[in-house]
Amino acid sequence: MNLKPTVAIEYCPKCGWMLRAAYMAQELLSTFTEEINGVLLKPSETGGAYIITINEVVVFDRKEEGRFPEVKELKQIVRDVVSPDKSLGHSDKTS
């Protein structure tokens, strides 16, 4: 039985956000190889959607935030949920 969390990125295909979602998925898979089950890319039926969930719990919603997450920020959000003790190296440094 796999207890590792699954990250899902729901994106608006009509807005052309699939490549952004795929890039973020790649970054998360590279960083959290051992900590997550995988990243699901999910085309949304809702226009303008860009919602990131971990095990179906929303951790970032573009409409609520009024922007897209930065990759560094997204890695910190995911790390805080899936592996709070994990160091993110240069991505942990505050600007």
Protein Blocks (a to p, Z undefined) as FASTA:
>chain_A
ZZbdcddddddfknopmmmmmmmmmmmmmmmmmmpgbdcddddfbehiacddeehiafbd
fklnopacdfklmmmmmmmmmommbcehjmlpcZZ
